[in-house]
């Protein structure tokens, strides 16, 4: 999952590591650290919820548009990338010949880099379609917990 970690780090701009360093530098007691971590977790969860809301809003606007292209650009790009990826992975020197018992036999091997990249894409796609709802449920549950705790 290093690619997912890199993407999250890039999207957050390395904020998590920077904030952690600042907290360790200025917070001296364990209770203060725990409170700071809790507040930071709340801030990051709110930022993630806001990002998900903005994504949902962009998708809603696209679907309400009168343009066929704006409604279908994401699926078309996905199909294009997958078709090109498949073609390139199949024709990238994967065809070969091997001599077995004096007989030339055609061989076919796909480079492991293609398989790894396709697996990473699959994880990203699955996390987008199925993980985003999980994040929404976590945020909703934490909100209910905090409301009950504050009472």
N, CA, C and O atoms as a DFTB+ gen file, in Angstrom:
604 C
 N C O
     1  1       0.792      -1.194       0.000
     2  2       0.000       0.000       0.000
     3  2       0.848       1.278       0.000
     4  3       0.348       2.339       0.375
     5  1       2.111       1.199      -0.410
     6  2       2.903       2.426      -0.377
     7  2       2.372       3.493      -1.317
     8  3       2.525       4.680      -1.028
     9  1       1.765       3.127      -2.413
    10  2       1.266       4.136      -3.353
    11  2       0.122       4.914      -2.721
    12  3       0.017       6.124      -2.920
    13  1      -0.735       4.242      -1.962
    14  2      -1.849       4.922      -1.295
    15  2      -1.300       5.890      -0.244
    16  3      -1.790       7.011      -0.105
    17  1      -0.268       5.441       0.503
    18  2       0.347       6.327       1.501
    19  2       0.949       7.558       0.836
    20  3       0.838       8.667       1.360
    21  1       1.588       7.364      -0.320
    22  2       2.184       8.497      -1.034
    23  2       1.110       9.472      -1.498
    24  3       1.277      10.688      -1.393
    25  1       0.013       8.935      -2.011
    26  2      -1.071       9.791      -2.490
    27  2      -1.665      10.587      -1.332
    28  3      -1.891      11.791      -1.456
    29  1      -1.916       9.920      -0.213
    30  2      -2.475      10.618       0.945
    31  2      -1.498      11.674       1.436
    32  3      -1.900      12.781       1.795
    33  1      -0.210      11.331       1.454
    34  2       0.800      12.298       1.893
    35  2       0.844      13.497       0.959
    36  3       0.954      14.638       1.409
    37  1       0.756      13.237      -0.352
    38  2       0.761      14.345      -1.302
    39  2      -0.482      15.218      -1.151
    40  3      -0.395      16.445      -1.194
    41  1      -1.635      14.580      -0.976
    42  2      -2.881      15.339      -0.848
    43  2      -2.902      16.172       0.428
    44  3      -3.433      17.283       0.439
    45  1      -2.330      15.641       1.497
    46  2      -2.324      16.397       2.743
    47  2      -1.129      17.327       2.831
    48  3      -1.012      18.101       3.781
    49  1      -0.235      17.257       1.845
    50  2       0.922      18.135       1.833
    51  2       1.906      17.836       2.949
    52  3       2.660      18.721       3.355
    53  1       1.917      16.595       3.460
    54  2       2.825      16.250       4.540
    55  2       2.454      16.911       5.859
    56  3       3.280      17.001       6.767
    57  1       1.232      17.366       5.964
    58  2       0.777      18.101       7.143
    59  2       0.838      17.235       8.395
    60  3       1.192      17.719       9.471
    61  1       0.501      15.979       8.262
    62  2       0.431      15.112       9.436
    63  2       1.791      15.040      10.120
    64  3       1.873      15.194      11.339
    65  1       2.847      14.811       9.368
    66  2       4.183      14.732       9.952
    67  2       4.632      16.048      10.549
    68  3       5.248      16.075      11.615
    69  1       4.329      17.133       9.870
    70  2       4.721      18.451      10.372
    71  2       4.007      18.774      11.682
    72  3       4.627      19.254      12.631
    73  1       2.721      18.513      11.732
    74  2       1.943      18.801      12.935
    75  2       2.415      17.917      14.086
    76  3       2.529      18.376      15.223
    77  1       2.690      16.647      13.785
    78  2       3.181      15.748      14.829
    79  2       4.485      16.239      15.430
    80  3       4.682      16.155      16.642
    81  1       5.369      16.747      14.599
    82  2       6.629      17.287      15.095
    83  2       6.425      18.498      15.973
    84  3       7.104      18.648      16.989
    85  1       5.514      19.354      15.607
    86  2       5.227      20.548      16.406
    87  2       4.620      20.163      17.749
    88  3       4.980      20.723      18.784
    89  1       3.702      19.210      17.725
    90  2       3.069      18.778      18.979
    91  2       4.126      18.205      19.925
    92  3       4.147      18.540      21.109
    93  1       5.000      17.343      19.403
    94  2       6.029      16.754      20.254
    95  2       6.971      17.813      20.822
    96  3       7.499      17.656      21.924
    97  1       7.179      18.885      20.072
    98  2       8.103      19.925      20.503
    99  2       7.505      20.795      21.622
   100  3       8.219      21.183      22.546
   101  1       6.218      21.099      21.544
   102  2       5.627      22.072      22.465
   103  2       4.719      21.483      23.540
   104  3       4.442      22.148      24.538
   105  1       4.259      20.271      23.360
   106  2       3.371      19.652      24.336
   107  2       4.215      18.754      25.234
   108  3       4.992      17.931      24.748
   109  1       4.060      18.916      26.535
   110  2       4.959      18.220      27.457
   111  2       4.320      17.055      28.202
   112  3       5.015      16.092      28.528
   113  1       3.035      17.108      28.478
   114  2       2.405      16.022      29.249
   115  2       1.631      15.098      28.323
   116  3       1.223      15.475      27.225
   117  1       1.442      13.871      28.805
   118  2       0.693      12.884      28.018
   119  2      -0.759      13.305      27.822
   120  3      -1.336      13.075      26.759
   121  1      -1.351      13.920      28.842
   122  2      -2.749      14.374      28.733
   123  2      -2.882      15.440      27.650
   124  3      -3.838      15.434      26.875
   125  1      -1.915      16.354      27.603
   126  2      -1.940      17.395      26.568
   127  2      -1.770      16.780      25.181
   128  3      -2.423      17.199      24.224
   129  1      -0.890      15.785      25.079
   130  2      -0.686      15.107      23.790
   131  2      -1.968      14.429      23.317
   132  3      -2.348      14.538      22.151
   133  1      -2.621      13.734      24.229
   134  2      -3.861      13.040      23.877
   135  2      -4.931      14.025      23.426
   136  3      -5.625      13.779      22.440
   137  1      -5.069      15.134      24.136
   138  2      -6.054      16.152      23.764
   139  2      -5.714      16.755      22.398
   140  3      -6.603      16.963      21.573
   141  1      -4.424      17.036      22.159
   142  2      -3.998      17.592      20.866
   143  2      -4.272      16.594      19.745
   144  3      -4.745      16.978      18.675
   145  1      -3.977      15.312      19.985
   146  2      -4.235      14.285      18.969
   147  2      -5.725      14.187      18.668
   148  3      -6.124      14.047      17.512
   149  1      -6.548      14.262      19.720
   150  2      -8.002      14.194      19.528
   151  2      -8.487      15.371      18.684
   152  3      -9.273      15.196      17.753
   153  1      -8.010      16.567      19.018
   154  2      -8.420      17.747      18.259
   155  2      -7.930      17.675      16.814
   156  3      -8.659      18.056      15.898
   157  1      -6.715      17.195      16.601
   158  2      -6.198      17.061      15.232
   159  2      -6.989      16.018      14.450
   160  3      -7.276      16.204      13.268
   161  1      -7.336      14.925      15.113
   162  2      -8.146      13.898      14.455
   163  2      -9.481      14.488      14.012
   164  3      -9.949      14.226      12.904
   165  1     -10.082      15.276      14.878
   166  2     -11.354      15.925      14.533
   167  2     -11.176      16.853      13.324
   168  3     -12.007      16.869      12.416
   169  1     -10.084      17.623      13.326
   170  2      -9.831      18.547      12.212
   171  2      -9.652      17.782      10.911
   172  3     -10.216      18.162       9.885
   173  1      -8.866      16.698      10.944
   174  2      -8.635      15.930       9.720
   175  2      -9.900      15.225       9.248
   176  3     -10.142      15.129       8.045
   177  1     -10.711      14.731      10.185
   178  2     -11.977      14.099       9.791
   179  2     -12.931      15.116       9.162
   180  3     -13.621      14.807       8.190
   181  1     -12.966      16.328       9.718
   182  2     -13.807      17.372       9.133
   183  2     -13.303      17.754       7.742
   184  3     -14.102      17.979       6.832
   185  1     -11.981      17.828       7.574
   186  2     -11.418      18.154       6.258
   187  2     -11.742      17.059       5.249
   188  3     -12.065      17.354       4.098
   189  1     -11.659      15.806       5.668
   190  2     -11.992      14.689       4.779
   191  2     -13.469      14.723       4.412
   192  3     -13.827      14.494       3.257
   193  1     -14.332      15.010       5.390
   194  2     -15.766      15.103       5.115
   195  2     -16.053      16.235       4.139
   196  3     -16.876      16.084       3.236
   197  1     -15.378      17.369       4.316
   198  2     -15.572      18.498       3.409
   199  2     -15.096      18.144       1.998
   200  3     -15.746      18.502       1.015
   201  1     -13.974      17.447       1.897
   202  2     -13.470      17.043       0.581
   203  2     -14.453      16.087      -0.098
   204  3     -14.688      16.185      -1.303
   205  1     -15.027      15.158       0.684
   206  2     -16.008      14.226       0.126
   207  2     -17.266      14.969      -0.313
   208  3     -17.845      14.648      -1.351
   209  1     -17.692      15.958       0.467
   210  2     -18.865      16.744       0.090
   211  2     -18.619      17.517      -1.205
   212  3     -19.504      17.606      -2.057
   213  1     -17.425      18.073      -1.349
   214  2     -17.093      18.818      -2.565
   215  2     -17.061      17.895      -3.771
   216  3     -17.522      18.265      -4.851
   217  1     -16.516      16.693      -3.595
   218  2     -16.498      15.725      -4.688
   219  2     -17.923      15.337      -5.081
   220  3     -18.255      15.268      -6.265
   221  1     -18.750      15.088      -4.086
   222  2     -20.148      14.739      -4.354
   223  2     -20.863      15.880      -5.078
   224  3     -21.648      15.642      -5.996
   225  1     -20.592      17.106      -4.669
   226  2     -21.211      18.270      -5.305
   227  2     -20.775      18.394      -6.766
   228  3     -21.598      18.686      -7.634
   229  1     -19.476      18.172      -7.044
   230  2     -18.994      18.228      -8.434
   231  2     -19.675      17.159      -9.279
   232  3     -20.075      17.418     -10.413
   233  1     -19.803      15.960      -8.724
   234  2     -20.456      14.892      -9.462
   235  2     -21.933      15.210      -9.692
   236  3     -22.467      14.921     -10.762
   237  1     -22.593      15.799      -8.702
   238  2     -24.005      16.165      -8.856
   239  2     -24.164      17.217      -9.952
   240  3     -25.073      17.126     -10.778
   241  1     -23.283      18.209      -9.956
   242  2     -23.340      19.254     -10.987
   243  2     -23.130      18.654     -12.368
   244  3     -23.826      19.012     -13.318
   245  1     -22.168      17.736     -12.481
   246  2     -21.938      17.075     -13.770
   247  2     -23.180      16.329     -14.239
   248  3     -23.532      16.384     -15.418
   249  1     -23.843      15.631     -13.321
   250  2     -25.007      14.839     -13.709
   251  2     -26.210      15.716     -14.061
   252  3     -27.070      15.295     -14.834
   253  1     -26.282      16.926     -13.506
   254  2     -27.384      17.832     -13.822
   255  2     -27.128      18.654     -15.082
   256  3     -28.000      19.398     -15.531
   257  1     -25.958      18.521     -15.637
   258  2     -25.605      19.281     -16.831
   259  2     -26.370      18.746     -18.045
   260  3     -26.772      17.583     -18.080
   261  1     -26.562      19.616     -19.034
   262  2     -27.220      19.197     -20.270
   263  2     -26.237      18.560     -21.255
   264  3     -26.650      18.008     -22.275
   265  1     -24.956      18.635     -20.954
   266  2     -23.931      18.126     -21.855
   267  2     -23.718      16.621     -21.643
   268  3     -23.524      16.153     -20.521
   269  1     -23.761      15.892     -22.744
   270  2     -23.517      14.447     -22.685
   271  2     -22.089      14.179     -22.239
   272  3     -21.836      13.256     -21.466
   273  1     -21.151      14.994     -22.732
   274  2     -19.742      14.773     -22.412
   275  2     -19.468      14.972     -20.925
   276  3     -18.753      14.167     -20.329
   277  1     -20.009      16.010     -20.314
   278  2     -19.746      16.243     -18.897
   279  2     -20.335      15.132     -18.028
   280  3     -19.807      14.842     -16.954
   281  1     -21.410      14.515     -18.476
   282  2     -21.997      13.416     -17.720
   283  2     -21.184      12.131     -17.857
   284  3     -21.209      11.281     -16.967
   285  1     -20.473      11.990     -18.957
   286  2     -19.803      10.726     -19.249
   287  2     -18.281      10.808     -19.300
   288  3     -17.632       9.823     -19.655
   289  1     -17.697      11.945     -18.959
   290  2     -16.250      12.087     -19.099
   291  2     -15.488      11.136     -18.181
   292  3     -14.492      10.551     -18.608
   293  1     -15.921      10.966     -16.946
   294  2     -15.198      10.075     -16.028
   295  2     -15.238       8.620     -16.502
   296  3     -14.193       7.971     -16.545
   297  1     -16.398       8.092     -16.854
   298  2     -16.395       6.712     -17.352
   299  2     -15.600       6.560     -18.658
   300  3     -14.928       5.549     -18.863
   301  1     -15.679       7.569     -19.541
   302  2     -14.927       7.488     -20.796
   303  2     -13.421       7.494     -20.550
   304  3     -12.684       6.744     -21.189
   305  1     -12.970       8.325     -19.640
   306  2     -11.537       8.366     -19.323
   307  2     -11.112       7.041     -18.701
   308  3     -10.055       6.509     -19.041
   309  1     -11.915       6.512     -17.805
   310  2     -11.598       5.233     -17.183
   311  2     -11.504       4.124     -18.227
   312  3     -10.564       3.329     -18.208
   313  1     -12.461       4.071     -19.124
   314  2     -12.436       3.054     -20.181
   315  2     -11.211       3.231     -21.065
   316  3     -10.541       2.250     -21.388
   317  1     -10.904       4.465     -21.464
   318  2      -9.737       4.732     -22.305
   319  2      -8.451       4.265     -21.622
   320  3      -7.626       3.586     -22.233
   321  1      -8.289       4.635     -20.351
   322  2      -7.058       4.265     -19.639
   323  2      -6.941       2.745     -19.523
   324  3      -5.862       2.192     -19.736
   325  1      -8.033       2.072     -19.190
   326  2      -7.972       0.617     -19.053
   327  2      -7.700      -0.081     -20.377
   328  3      -6.959      -1.064     -20.418
   329  1      -8.290       0.416     -21.460
   330  2      -8.045      -0.187     -22.778
   331  2      -6.588       0.027     -23.191
   332  3      -5.928      -0.906     -23.647
   333  1      -6.090       1.250     -23.034
   334  2      -4.696       1.523     -23.394
   335  2      -3.739       0.715     -22.529
   336  3      -2.753       0.174     -23.029
   337  1      -4.023       0.634     -21.248
   338  2      -3.189      -0.149     -20.339
   339  2      -3.168      -1.612     -20.770
   340  3      -2.110      -2.240     -20.808
   341  1      -4.340      -2.148     -21.094
   342  2      -4.413      -3.549     -21.516
   343  2      -3.628      -3.781     -22.801
   344  3      -2.865      -4.742     -22.907
   345  1      -3.819      -2.896     -23.776
   346  2      -3.092      -3.051     -25.040
   347  2      -1.585      -2.971     -24.835
   348  3      -0.836      -3.804     -25.346
   349  1      -1.149      -1.972     -24.092
   350  2       0.286      -1.817     -23.882
   351  2       0.877      -2.975     -23.083
   352  3       1.990      -3.417     -23.372
   353  1       0.156      -3.468     -22.092
   354  2       0.685      -4.584     -21.310
   355  2       0.763      -5.855     -22.142
   356  3       1.621      -6.703     -21.894
   357  1      -0.120      -6.000     -23.125
   358  2      -0.100      -7.202     -23.966
   359  2       0.977      -7.153     -25.046
   360  3       1.541      -8.189     -25.398
   361  1       1.270      -5.971     -25.574
   362  2       2.223      -5.899     -26.688
   363  2       3.631      -5.478     -26.265
   364  3       4.501      -5.319     -27.120
   365  1       3.869      -5.297     -24.982
   366  2       5.165      -4.825     -24.509
   367  2       6.173      -5.973     -24.371
   368  3       6.615      -6.284     -23.265
   369  1       6.520      -6.574     -25.451
   370  2       7.561      -7.598     -25.438
   371  2       7.192      -8.850     -24.678
   372  3       8.073      -9.570     -24.209
   373  1       5.925      -9.122     -24.547
   374  2       5.496     -10.282     -23.782
   375  2       5.467     -11.563     -24.607
   376  3       5.465     -12.665     -24.058
   377  1       5.444     -11.412     -25.922
   378  2       5.433     -12.586     -26.788
   379  2       6.869     -13.063     -26.967
   380  3       7.772     -12.266     -27.220
   381  1       7.061     -14.325     -26.837
   382  2       8.397     -14.885     -27.002
   383  2       8.315     -16.317     -27.465
   384  3       7.240     -16.865     -27.708
   385  1       9.477     -16.897     -27.578
   386  2       9.545     -18.301     -27.980
   387  2      10.463     -19.026     -27.030
   388  3      11.434     -18.472     -26.516
   389  1      10.132     -20.275     -26.814
   390  2      10.939     -21.111     -25.958
   391  2      11.078     -22.462     -26.632
   392  3      10.121     -22.980     -27.207
   393  1      12.253     -23.021     -26.561
   394  2      12.481     -24.328     -27.172
   395  2      12.331     -25.378     -26.076
   396  3      13.075     -25.396     -25.095
   397  1      11.342     -26.255     -26.274
   398  2      11.089     -27.327     -25.322
   399  2      11.170     -28.640     -26.083
   400  3      10.389     -28.884     -27.003
   401  1      12.124     -29.488     -25.694
   402  2      12.347     -30.781     -26.351
   403  2      12.525     -30.629     -27.856
   404  3      12.022     -31.440     -28.634
   405  1      13.231     -29.605     -28.252
   406  2      13.517     -29.396     -29.669
   407  2      12.377     -28.768     -30.456
   408  3      12.489     -28.597     -31.670
   409  1      11.285     -28.423     -29.788
   410  2      10.134     -27.824     -30.450
   411  2      10.026     -26.370     -29.988
   412  3      10.090     -26.083     -28.793
   413  1       9.861     -25.451     -30.958
   414  2       9.703     -24.041     -30.618
   415  2       8.256     -23.808     -30.200
   416  3       7.321     -24.068     -30.957
   417  1       8.095     -23.307     -28.969
   418  2       6.771     -23.101     -28.405
   419  2       6.616     -21.602     -28.103
   420  3       7.482     -21.007     -27.462
   421  1       5.513     -20.994     -28.565
   422  2       5.312     -19.579     -28.225
   423  2       5.012     -19.431     -26.731
   424  3       4.305     -20.250     -26.144
   425  1       5.552     -18.391     -26.138
   426  2       5.308     -18.128     -24.719
   427  2       4.705     -16.740     -24.565
   428  3       4.851     -15.873     -25.426
   429  1       4.041     -16.564     -23.471
   430  2       3.415     -15.279     -23.184
   431  2       3.584     -15.001     -21.700
   432  3       3.124     -15.773     -20.859
   433  1       4.245     -13.894     -21.382
   434  2       4.464     -13.520     -19.989
   435  2       4.187     -12.036     -19.838
   436  3       4.690     -11.223     -20.614
   437  1       3.392     -11.684     -18.847
   438  2       3.130     -10.273     -18.564
   439  2       4.065      -9.842     -17.438
   440  3       4.187     -10.522     -16.420
   441  1       4.708      -8.725     -17.634
   442  2       5.631      -8.175     -16.650
   443  2       4.897      -7.933     -15.338
   444  3       3.757      -7.466     -15.336
   445  1       5.547      -8.248     -14.226
   446  2       4.903      -8.096     -12.914
   447  2       4.583      -6.632     -12.597
   448  3       3.691      -6.361     -11.793
   449  1       5.293      -5.692     -13.214
   450  2       4.998      -4.273     -12.969
   451  2       3.582      -3.922     -13.437
   452  3       2.898      -3.118     -12.803
   453  1       3.147      -4.522     -14.544
   454  2       1.784      -4.269     -15.033
   455  2       0.753      -4.817     -14.053
   456  3      -0.264      -4.178     -13.782
   457  1       1.023      -5.992     -13.533
   458  2       0.093      -6.616     -12.594
   459  2       0.019      -5.789     -11.309
   460  3      -1.066      -5.574     -10.769
   461  1       1.175      -5.326     -10.821
   462  2       1.199      -4.525      -9.607
   463  2       0.447      -3.206      -9.797
   464  3      -0.330      -2.805      -8.930
   465  1       0.674      -2.534     -10.923
   466  2      -0.012      -1.271     -11.184
   467  2      -1.522      -1.476     -11.289
   468  3      -2.295      -0.682     -10.754
   469  1      -1.936      -2.522     -11.967
   470  2      -3.369      -2.800     -12.081
   471  2      -3.980      -3.078     -10.707
   472  3      -5.113      -2.678     -10.441
   473  1      -3.240      -3.756      -9.837
   474  2      -3.712      -3.999      -8.480
   475  2      -3.867      -2.706      -7.691
   476  3      -4.829      -2.540      -6.941
   477  1      -2.914      -1.789      -7.864
   478  2      -3.006      -0.503      -7.169
   479  2      -4.188       0.301      -7.686
   480  3      -4.897       0.935      -6.905
   481  1      -4.403       0.279      -8.981
   482  2      -5.575       0.961      -9.546
   483  2      -6.848       0.364      -8.969
   484  3      -7.778       1.091      -8.619
   485  1      -6.891      -0.960      -8.869
   486  2      -8.067      -1.621      -8.310
   487  2      -8.343      -1.176      -6.889
   488  3      -9.493      -0.946      -6.516
   489  1      -7.271      -1.051      -6.079
   490  2      -7.450      -0.586      -4.699
   491  2      -7.979       0.841      -4.672
   492  3      -8.853       1.162      -3.866
   493  1      -7.462       1.695      -5.537
   494  2      -7.934       3.078      -5.569
   495  2      -9.390       3.157      -5.991
   496  3     -10.176       3.898      -5.401
   497  1      -9.745       2.398      -7.004
   498  2     -11.129       2.408      -7.486
   499  2     -12.075       1.860      -6.426
   500  3     -13.138       2.430      -6.181
   501  1     -11.689       0.756      -5.798
   502  2     -12.541       0.177      -4.753
   503  2     -12.675       1.139      -3.577
   504  3     -13.761       1.287      -3.017
   505  1     -11.575       1.794      -3.199
   506  2     -11.668       2.711      -2.063
   507  2     -12.515       3.928      -2.416
   508  3     -13.192       4.480      -1.549
   509  1     -12.486       4.354      -3.677
   510  2     -13.329       5.483      -4.078
   511  2     -14.801       5.106      -4.027
   512  3     -15.607       5.822      -3.432
   513  1     -15.155       3.985      -4.649
   514  2     -16.564       3.625      -4.742
   515  2     -17.135       3.078      -3.437
   516  3     -18.293       3.335      -3.111
   517  1     -16.325       2.321      -2.685
   518  2     -16.859       1.679      -1.492
   519  2     -16.318       2.287      -0.207
   520  3     -17.015       2.284       0.808
   521  1     -15.107       2.803      -0.221
   522  2     -14.495       3.357       0.979
   523  2     -15.052       4.698       1.375
   524  3     -15.108       5.016       2.563
   525  1     -15.470       5.500       0.400
   526  2     -15.960       6.839       0.733
   527  2     -17.203       6.755       1.605
   528  3     -17.387       7.592       2.489
   529  1     -18.041       5.787       1.383
   530  2     -19.224       5.621       2.225
   531  2     -18.818       5.203       3.631
   532  3     -19.454       5.600       4.607
   533  1     -17.766       4.407       3.740
   534  2     -17.264       4.005       5.047
   535  2     -16.775       5.205       5.837
   536  3     -17.024       5.303       7.039
   537  1     -16.076       6.124       5.166
   538  2     -15.594       7.342       5.827
   539  2     -16.785       8.163       6.309
   540  3     -16.766       8.695       7.419
   541  1     -17.818       8.267       5.480
   542  2     -19.010       9.013       5.875
   543  2     -19.641       8.401       7.126
   544  3     -20.071       9.125       8.024
   545  1     -19.697       7.067       7.184
   546  2     -20.286       6.404       8.345
   547  2     -19.442       6.640       9.594
   548  3     -19.983       6.846      10.680
   549  1     -18.116       6.612       9.444
   550  2     -17.229       6.838      10.588
   551  2     -17.420       8.253      11.125
   552  3     -17.528       8.454      12.335
   553  1     -17.459       9.223      10.231
   554  2     -17.633      10.618      10.649
   555  2     -18.984      10.799      11.335
   556  3     -19.087      11.470      12.361
   557  1     -20.013      10.191      10.755
   558  2     -21.350      10.290      11.349
   559  2     -21.383       9.665      12.736
   560  3     -21.979      10.228      13.655
   561  1     -20.747       8.506      12.896
   562  2     -20.711       7.824      14.186
   563  2     -19.931       8.628      15.216
   564  3     -20.349       8.748      16.367
   565  1     -18.781       9.186      14.791
   566  2     -17.983       9.993      15.715
   567  2     -18.741      11.244      16.141
   568  3     -18.652      11.663      17.295
   569  1     -19.490      11.843      15.211
   570  2     -20.292      13.008      15.541
   571  2     -21.345      12.673      16.578
   572  3     -21.562      13.443      17.514
   573  1     -22.004      11.529      16.423
   574  2     -23.008      11.108      17.394
   575  2     -22.369      10.841      18.750
   576  3     -22.932      11.175      19.792
   577  1     -21.171      10.227      18.722
   578  2     -20.470       9.927      19.971
   579  2     -20.093      11.212      20.699
   580  3     -20.286      11.323      21.910
   581  1     -19.569      12.159      19.980
   582  2     -19.154      13.420      20.587
   583  2     -20.359      14.211      21.094
   584  3     -20.273      14.863      22.135
   585  1     -21.469      14.162      20.381
   586  2     -22.665      14.868      20.842
   587  2     -23.159      14.248      22.139
   588  3     -23.561      14.964      23.057
   589  1     -23.132      12.929      22.222
   590  2     -23.569      12.250      23.427
   591  2     -22.630      12.490      24.590
   592  3     -23.060      12.550      25.742
   593  1     -21.357      12.627      24.292
   594  2     -20.345      12.862      25.326
   595  2     -20.436      14.262      25.894
   596  3     -20.189      14.468      27.082
   597  1     -20.789      15.230      25.056
   598  2     -20.847      16.612      25.485
   599  2     -22.055      16.892      26.368
   600  3     -22.040      17.842      27.151
   601  1     -23.090      16.085      26.253
   602  2     -24.322      16.298      27.027
   603  2     -24.161      16.069      28.473
   604  3     -25.120      16.214      29.232
